[in-house]
Amino acid sequence: MIPPSGLSGVPLALTPLNRKDFTSDQEIRWCPGCGDYAILSTFQSMMAELGLRRENTVIVSGIGCASRFPYYVDSFGMHSIHGRAPAIATGVAITRPDLNVWVVTGDGDALSIGGNHLIHTMRRNLNLTILLFNNRIYGLTKGQYSPTSEQGKVTKSTPYGSVDSPFNPISLALGAEATFVARAIDSDRKGLTEVLTRAAEHRGTALVEIYQNCPIFNDDAFADLKGPDAEDALITLRDGEPITYGRDGQFCVVRNDSFDLELANTAEVDPSRIVVHDAGRQDPTQAFAISRLTESGVLRQAPIGIFRQVEKPAYDDLVRDQIDTVRADDRGAALAGVIAGNDTWEAVAK
């Protein structure tokens, strides 16, 4: 019996699944209170709801606390090389179109040693989903500053404060023209589930930045986005709706006379000036401007949700189509010639 197809042709399970089906027998070894627990639990439940077969799911990680993720999910997976998870996942995605491929990485793994792999994966639009756990610190190696740590951050590797300008991961992804870009928070189970589901359904590269608390080396890094005043700090993006936020929608995002985006009091502006979010807009310029409402390294406010979701041919689909076309044209002779090239030798035994 051929299983029914789910996301992008990946086979579905024949019987209903639950979170336990995606829970491995490995002891979870994260620090108490780590935000990774909430992300793992949400992911396992979401995968069961999607009904994807565990044997058609592959999770590739790099190095870091987040990279233990494959051990804790009962599916196929690989704890790979520092920063190189996207490269390994590329090979999996190209050779196995029947698989649902995930990359789990952290801000250090993805944006430092793995930065080049990350941006080219997004540029190419590989059919895989990247979960970037951002705790703004190196946790596994005990508290050095990371590419997303704020300027002035005092750590073991920056005893007088970091002088680096940190990355804004969402801006970086949009600059690379990733076709799906989103942000969520570890403790917001509903919002995280919605974003992960939409990312899994997307054909192409989906990048989800997840603000994740590290209670040991960078506790309360996102306190303003989780505490009692969170409603006044979180700008929830809803496609097709004016961008307002606050307990009573008292704040909004407007375009000023210089065509830049800025924050304003809703009651004090003409409603026509309030920016309407358009995640499906082909030009990423507006989404990029929205991402800049989160200052690099400063979290006075933060847009969350889906910034961009557009359709574009996936790199791995194009590669497979090209190979099939060449093989069909001349039964593979040309392809064999390309592989062999002109500089070939034949070894003859004497």
C-alpha positions as CSV (number, residue, x, y, z in Angstrom):
1,M,0.0,0.0,0.0
2,I,1.4,3.4,-1.0
3,P,1.1,6.0,1.9
4,P,-0.8,9.2,1.1
5,S,1.4,12.2,0.4
6,G,1.7,15.1,2.7
7,L,3.9,18.2,2.5
8,S,5.6,18.5,-0.8
9,G,5.1,14.8,-1.5
10,V,6.5,13.5,1.7
11,P,4.5,10.3,2.8
12,L,2.0,10.6,5.6
13,A,1.6,8.1,8.4
14,L,-1.1,5.5,7.9
15,T,-2.3,5.9,11.5
16,P,-2.7,8.9,13.8
17,L,0.4,10.0,15.6
18,N,1.0,11.8,18.9
19,R,3.9,13.6,20.6
20,K,5.2,10.3,22.1
21,D,5.7,8.9,18.6
22,F,8.3,11.6,18.0
23,T,9.9,11.2,21.5
24,S,13.1,9.2,21.6
25,D,14.4,7.1,24.5
26,Q,17.4,9.4,25.0
27,E,17.8,11.3,28.3
28,I,17.4,15.1,27.6
29,R,20.6,16.8,28.8
30,W,19.8,20.5,28.7
31,C,20.1,22.7,31.7
32,P,17.0,23.1,33.9
33,G,14.9,26.0,32.6
34,C,16.4,26.0,29.1
35,G,14.1,27.3,26.4
36,D,15.1,24.3,24.3
37,Y,12.7,22.1,26.3
38,A,9.7,24.2,25.2
39,I,10.8,24.2,21.5
40,L,11.4,20.4,21.5
41,S,7.9,19.7,23.0
42,T,6.2,22.1,20.6
43,F,8.1,20.5,17.6
44,Q,7.2,17.0,18.6
45,S,3.5,17.8,19.0
46,M,3.4,19.8,15.7
47,M,5.0,16.9,13.8
48,A,2.4,14.5,15.1
49,E,-0.4,16.9,14.1
50,L,1.1,17.2,10.5
51,G,1.0,13.4,10.3
52,L,4.4,13.1,8.7
53,R,6.1,9.7,8.9
54,R,9.0,9.5,11.3
55,E,11.0,7.4,8.8
56,N,10.7,10.2,6.2
57,T,11.9,12.9,8.6
58,V,15.6,13.9,8.9
59,I,17.0,16.4,11.3
60,V,20.5,17.6,10.8
61,S,22.3,19.8,13.4
62,G,25.7,21.4,13.8
63,I,27.4,21.9,17.1
64,G,26.0,23.7,20.2
65,C,23.3,23.1,22.8
66,A,20.5,23.3,20.2
67,S,22.4,20.7,18.1
68,R,21.5,17.9,20.5
69,F,18.0,18.1,19.1
70,P,18.2,15.1,16.8
71,Y,18.9,12.8,19.7
72,Y,15.6,13.7,21.3
73,V,13.3,13.2,18.3
74,D,12.5,9.7,17.2
75,S,13.3,10.1,13.6
76,F,16.4,9.9,11.4
77,G,19.0,12.6,12.2
78,M,22.6,13.6,12.2
79,H,24.7,15.6,14.8
80,S,27.1,17.0,12.2
81,I,29.9,19.5,11.9
82,H,30.2,22.9,13.4
83,G,28.4,25.3,11.0
84,R,28.1,22.8,8.2
85,A,24.6,21.4,8.9
86,P,23.1,23.3,5.9
87,A,25.7,21.8,3.6
88,I,25.0,18.2,4.8
89,A,21.2,18.8,4.6
90,T,21.6,20.1,1.1
91,G,22.9,16.7,0.0
92,V,20.0,14.9,1.8
93,A,17.4,17.2,0.2
94,I,18.8,16.8,-3.3
95,T,19.1,13.1,-3.3
96,R,15.9,12.2,-1.4
97,P,12.9,14.3,-2.4
98,D,10.7,12.0,-0.3
99,L,12.2,13.3,2.9
100,N,11.2,16.1,5.2
101,V,14.5,17.8,6.0
102,W,15.1,20.1,9.0
103,V,18.2,21.9,10.1
104,V,18.5,22.8,13.8
105,T,21.2,25.3,14.7
106,G,22.1,28.1,17.1
107,D,23.2,31.7,16.7
108,G,26.8,30.8,17.0
109,D,26.8,27.7,14.9
110,A,24.7,29.3,12.1
111,L,26.0,32.9,12.0
112,S,29.7,32.6,12.8
113,I,31.5,29.6,11.4
114,G,28.4,28.5,9.4
115,G,27.5,32.0,8.1
116,N,28.5,31.3,4.5
117,H,26.6,28.0,4.4
118,L,23.5,29.6,5.8
119,I,23.2,32.5,3.4
120,H,23.9,30.3,0.3
121,T,21.3,27.8,1.4
122,M,18.7,30.6,1.6
123,R,19.9,32.1,-1.7
124,R,19.5,28.8,-3.5
125,N,16.1,28.0,-1.9
126,L,16.8,24.4,-0.9
127,N,13.7,22.6,0.2
128,L,14.5,22.4,3.9
129,T,13.4,24.1,7.1
130,I,16.0,25.9,9.3
131,L,15.3,26.4,13.0
132,L,17.8,29.0,14.4
133,F,17.7,29.0,18.2
134,N,18.9,32.5,19.2
135,N,19.9,32.9,22.9
136,R,22.5,35.6,22.0
137,I,25.4,33.7,23.7
138,Y,27.6,30.6,23.3
139,G,26.1,28.2,25.8
140,L,27.8,24.9,25.1
141,T,31.3,26.4,25.5
142,K,30.2,28.2,28.7
143,G,29.3,31.8,27.9
144,Q,31.3,33.6,25.3
145,Y,29.7,36.3,23.3
146,S,28.0,35.3,20.0
147,P,27.2,37.0,16.7
148,T,23.9,38.2,18.1
149,S,25.1,39.5,21.5
150,E,24.5,43.2,22.0
151,Q,27.3,45.7,22.0
152,G,28.9,46.1,25.4
153,K,28.0,42.5,26.4
154,V,30.4,41.4,29.1
155,T,31.3,37.7,28.8
156,K,34.3,35.4,29.4
157,S,35.6,36.3,25.9
158,T,34.7,40.0,26.2
159,P,35.6,41.0,29.7
160,Y,35.5,44.7,28.9
161,G,32.3,44.4,26.7
162,S,31.8,43.4,23.1
163,V,32.6,46.0,20.5
164,D,31.0,43.9,17.7
165,S,27.9,45.0,15.8
166,P,25.5,42.0,16.1
167,F,23.6,40.4,13.3
168,N,19.9,40.8,13.0
169,P,19.1,37.2,11.7
170,I,15.8,38.2,10.1
171,S,17.4,41.0,8.2
172,L,20.2,38.7,7.1
173,A,17.7,36.1,5.8
174,L,15.7,38.7,3.9
175,G,18.8,40.2,2.4
176,A,19.6,36.7,1.1
177,E,16.0,36.7,-0.3
178,A,14.9,33.6,1.6
179,T,11.5,32.6,0.5
180,F,10.1,32.0,4.0
181,V,11.3,34.1,7.0
182,A,9.7,34.1,10.4
183,R,10.4,34.7,14.1
184,A,8.9,33.1,17.2
185,I,9.5,32.9,21.0
186,D,10.3,29.6,22.8
187,S,7.6,30.1,25.5
188,D,4.8,31.1,23.1
189,R,3.6,27.6,22.2
190,K,0.7,28.8,20.1
191,G,2.7,31.2,18.0
192,L,5.6,28.8,17.7
193,T,3.3,26.0,16.5
194,E,1.7,28.2,13.9
195,V,5.0,29.4,12.5
196,L,6.6,25.9,12.5
197,T,3.5,24.5,10.7
198,R,3.6,27.1,8.0
199,A,7.4,26.7,7.6
200,A,7.0,22.9,7.2
201,E,4.3,23.4,4.6
202,H,6.6,25.8,2.6
203,R,8.3,24.5,-0.5
204,G,11.8,26.0,-0.4
205,T,14.1,27.3,2.3
206,A,12.2,28.3,5.4
207,L,14.2,30.1,8.2
208,V,12.6,30.4,11.6
209,E,14.5,32.4,14.2
210,I,13.4,31.4,17.7
211,Y,14.2,33.6,20.7
212,Q,15.4,31.1,23.3
213,N,16.3,31.7,26.8
214,C,19.6,30.5,28.3
215,P,19.1,30.5,32.1
216,I,22.7,29.8,32.9
217,F,24.8,32.1,30.7
218,N,22.3,34.7,29.4
219,D,19.2,34.6,31.6
220,D,16.3,37.0,30.8
221,A,17.8,38.1,27.5
222,F,14.2,38.4,26.3
223,A,12.6,39.4,29.5
224,D,10.9,42.5,28.0
225,L,9.3,40.3,25.4
226,K,7.9,37.8,27.9
227,G,7.0,39.8,31.0
228,P,3.9,41.8,32.0
229,D,4.7,44.4,29.4
230,A,5.2,42.0,26.5
231,E,2.0,43.1,24.7
232,D,3.5,46.6,24.4
233,A,6.8,45.2,23.0
234,L,5.7,42.4,20.6
235,I,4.6,43.4,17.2
236,T,2.6,40.4,15.9
237,L,2.5,40.3,12.1
238,R,-0.7,39.2,10.5
239,D,-0.7,39.0,6.7
240,G,-3.1,41.4,5.1
241,E,-3.8,43.4,8.3
242,P,-2.6,46.8,9.5
243,I,0.4,46.5,11.8
244,T,-0.8,47.5,15.3
245,Y,0.3,46.3,18.7
246,G,-0.1,46.9,22.4
247,R,-2.9,45.8,24.8
248,D,-5.5,47.8,23.0
249,G,-3.7,48.3,19.7
250,Q,-2.6,51.7,20.8
251,F,0.7,51.5,18.9
252,C,1.2,51.1,15.2
253,V,3.8,51.0,12.4
254,V,3.7,53.9,9.9
255,R,5.7,55.0,6.9
256,N,7.1,58.5,7.5
257,D,7.7,61.3,4.9
258,S,11.2,59.8,4.2
259,F,9.5,56.5,3.4
260,D,11.1,54.8,6.4
261,L,9.1,52.8,8.9
262,E,8.6,54.0,12.4
263,L,6.5,53.4,15.5
264,A,3.6,55.7,16.4
265,N,0.6,56.1,18.6
266,T,-2.4,54.8,16.7
267,A,-4.8,57.5,17.9
268,E,-2.4,60.2,16.6
269,V,-2.0,59.1,13.0
270,D,-4.2,58.9,9.9
271,P,-5.3,55.3,9.6
272,S,-4.2,55.3,5.9
273,R,-0.6,55.8,7.0
274,I,-0.6,52.5,9.0
275,V,1.5,49.9,7.2
276,V,-0.5,46.8,6.0
277,H,1.6,43.7,6.3
278,D,2.1,41.8,3.0
279,A,4.1,38.6,3.6
280,G,3.5,37.5,0.0
281,R,5.1,40.5,-1.5
282,Q,7.8,39.5,-4.0
283,D,10.1,42.5,-3.2
284,P,11.5,41.9,0.3
285,T,12.1,45.6,0.9
286,Q,9.1,46.2,3.2
287,A,9.7,43.0,5.1
288,F,13.3,44.0,5.6
289,A,12.2,47.4,6.9
290,I,9.9,45.7,9.4
291,S,12.8,43.6,10.6
292,R,14.8,46.7,11.3
293,L,12.2,47.7,13.9
294,T,14.3,45.4,16.1
295,E,17.5,47.3,16.7
296,S,20.6,45.1,16.4
297,G,21.3,43.9,19.9
298,V,18.5,46.0,21.5
299,L,15.1,44.5,22.1
300,R,12.8,47.4,23.0
301,Q,10.3,45.9,20.6
302,A,10.3,42.9,18.3
303,P,8.1,41.9,15.3
304,I,7.1,38.2,15.5
305,G,5.4,36.0,13.1
306,I,5.9,35.5,9.3
307,F,7.8,38.3,7.6
308,R,7.9,36.8,4.1
309,Q,6.4,33.8,2.3
310,V,6.7,33.7,-1.4
311,E,6.9,31.0,-4.1
312,K,10.1,30.3,-6.0
313,P,11.5,27.1,-7.7
314,A,13.4,25.0,-5.1
315,Y,17.1,24.4,-5.9
316,D,16.9,20.6,-5.4
317,D,13.8,20.3,-7.7
318,L,15.7,22.2,-10.4
319,V,18.8,20.0,-10.0
320,R,16.8,16.8,-10.3
321,D,14.9,18.1,-13.3
322,Q,18.1,19.1,-15.0
323,I,19.6,15.6,-14.5
324,D,16.4,13.9,-15.7
325,T,16.4,16.1,-18.9
326,V,20.0,15.3,-19.7
327,R,19.5,11.6,-19.2
328,A,16.3,11.6,-21.4
329,D,18.0,13.6,-24.2
330,D,20.9,11.1,-24.9
331,R,20.4,8.3,-22.5
332,G,23.1,9.7,-20.2
333,A,26.0,9.8,-22.6
334,A,26.5,13.6,-22.2
335,L,26.3,13.3,-18.5
336,A,28.8,10.6,-18.4
337,G,31.1,12.7,-20.6
338,V,30.8,15.6,-18.2
339,I,31.7,13.3,-15.3
340,A,34.7,11.7,-17.0
341,G,35.9,14.9,-18.6
342,N,38.8,15.0,-21.1
343,D,41.6,14.1,-18.6
344,T,40.9,10.5,-18.0
345,W,43.1,7.4,-17.8
346,E,42.5,3.8,-18.1
347,A,44.6,1.6,-15.8
348,V,45.8,-1.6,-17.5
349,A,47.2,-4.5,-15.5
350,K,50.5,-5.9,-16.8
